[in-house]
Amino acid sequence: MIFYGTNSSKLKDGRISNTTCPNCETNSKMDYTIFGKYFYIYWIPIFPIGRVNIVECNHCKATYDIKNLDQNIKTIFQKEQERNPTKTPIKLFSGLIIGAIITVAIIGFGIKADNDSLEFAKNPKVGDVFCEVTLRGWYSSAKVVKVTKDSIFALENNMETDQKSSVDEIASKEENYTLSWPMTKKEYLEFATKADTIYKIDRK
């Protein structure tokens, strides 16, 4: 079950003067509280969605939403905010910040993996595993078993999977590798760097 919705957090307390309460009609001061509304998922604030400004008469303790009061009180409140602005705390953007960090990390890991794969392709070693897209669009692997001065020898995995996330599972089973094929190092480099065929090279 996904828990999501809206909530509010107190941002600031303050006081305004020279106001007339609609309830007791007393010209006195009013205390105000500003609440920041936000959208959350699993109780983590994702982003702010507005504010609610509540005022309370010091005399009769009647409370109001500032938007329901007359223009004179709204103007006094607005001037108070201009003098002393209310800032939105960064915690109300927690979800967006976490999402941005995760996105940057994923991109960073992807770039590192691509760089590692390119380096592995240029300098093959026994045990390197190619994760590849097959001719019918499924996923499989090949493993380097011998490297000579001029040639590369590899075993082709005779198993395929339609799930990219399952390649590591079939690639880890030695009994799946039965078909062998040699190639020159030039052919190997062309093969290993084909983005539409090889998407990752693993090296232990």
N, C-alpha and C positions, 0 to 999 in steps of 0.2 A: 504494500500500500504506500502510495506517495503522499506525504503530508505537505500541503502547500496552502497559501492563503495570504492574507494581509494582517499586519499588526502595526503597533505604534510604539514609539520610544520618546521619552521626555527629552527635549533638546535644551530648554531654557526656561527660567522663571524671571519675572520682572514686575514692574509696577508703573502705572500711568496715573497722572493727576488731572484735576480739573474736569472730571467726568460726572455726568448725571446719570444715576442708575434708573433704568426704566421701571424697576419694581418699587423702590422706596422713594424715588425722585430726590434723593439726597446728592448734593454736589460734594463728592469726596474723591477718594482714590480707588483704583481697581488693581488687583493683582492679576497677572496673566501667566499662563503656562503655554508654551509652544510644544506641540507634539509632532514628531516626524513620522509619517506613515510610510511603510515599506512592504514590498512583496517578498515572501520568503518561501524556501523549499527546504523541508526537513529542518525547520527552525533557523536556517542560515539566511540572513538578510541578503537579497539579491540586488535590489536597487530601490531607491526612494520613489514614492509615487505621490508626494504632496505633503501638506502640513495642515494641522488643525490648531487654531488659536483660541484658547478658552480664557475668559476673564471672569473675575469674581469681585463683587462689590464688598468693600471693606466694612460697610455699615450693616447691610441685611444678609450678606453672604449668598445672594442670588448669583448663579453662574450662567454664562451665555457663551455661545459661539460668536466670535467677533463679527462674522459675516451677517449675523442677524441683528446687529445693533445699528444705531443711526450713523450717518456719515460723519458727524462731529467726532464720535469716539473712534471710528475707523481712521480718521485723519490723524488724531492724537497718537494712536497706536502705530500708524505708518511712520510718523516722524520719529517715534522712539526707535523703531527698527532701523531707520536710516542712520541714526546716531550710533546705535549699538546693534549691528547686524547679527543675525543668528546663522551660524555656520552649520552645514550638514556634516555630521561626523563620518569619517571614512568607513566606520564599521558597517554603515548601511549599504556600502558597496562591496561587502565581503564576498558575495557570490560571484560578482563580476571579476573581482581581483583574483579569486581562486581559479576561475575559469580561464582568465588570461595567463596565469602562471602555468596551468596545466597545458594550455595550447602551445605556449612558448617551449615548454619542456618536450612535448611530443615532436614539435618541429625540429628542435635541437637534436633529439635522439635520432630522428629521421635523417637529418643532414650528416650526423656522425656515422650512421649505418651506411649511408651512400658512399661517404668518403672511405670508410673501412673496406667496403666491397670493391671499390675501384682499386685500392692499394693491393688487396688480395688478388684481384684479377691480373695485375701487373707482375705479381710475385707469387705464383701458385706453389702450394705445398701439399704434401700427402695428407689426406684427411679433410681438405676443404670440401664443404658441401654447398652445391648450387641449389637454390630454391628457384624453381622455374615454372613458367606457364606452358602447359602442353598445347599441342596443335588444336585440340578441341576446347581449349579454354579452361581446363582443369589445372590442378597444381600437383607438382611432383618434385623430385630432386635427383641430383647426380653427385657422385663422390669421387674425388681424385684419389687414385690408389698408387700412382707411380709418376715420377717426374724425372725426365732425362734432359740432356742438354738441348735437344731439339724437339722433344715431343712430350705430350701429356696423355696419360692413360686414366680413364675414368670408368666407373660402373654406373649404369643407369638404373634408377629405381623402377621396378616393374609395377609399383602401386601408384595410384592417383587418388586425389580427393577433390571434391567440389568445394571444399572449405579451405580458404587460405590459412586459417588458424590451426588447421589439422596437419599441415605439412611437417612441422617439427616432429609430430608423433610417428609418421610413416618414415621420415628421414632417419630416425634414431635406431631403426631395426635393421641390423646387418643382413638378415635373411632376405630382405626385400631387394637387395642389389645383386642382379644376376647378369645383366647385359653389359658387355664391355665395349668401349670404343676408344681408339687412339686418335689424336689430332696433333698437328704441328703447333708450336707455341703461337705462331701467328694466327692460325685458325682458332686456337683456344682463346686468345685475347679478343678476337672479334666476337666469338660466341659469348664470352663472359661479360662483355660490356654492352650486349644488346638489351636495351631497356624494355623492349616489348617481350623478351623471353626470360631473362634472368633478373629477378627483382631483389635478390639478396644472396650474399655469400657468407656462410658461417665458418668460423675457424676457431677451434678449441685451443 
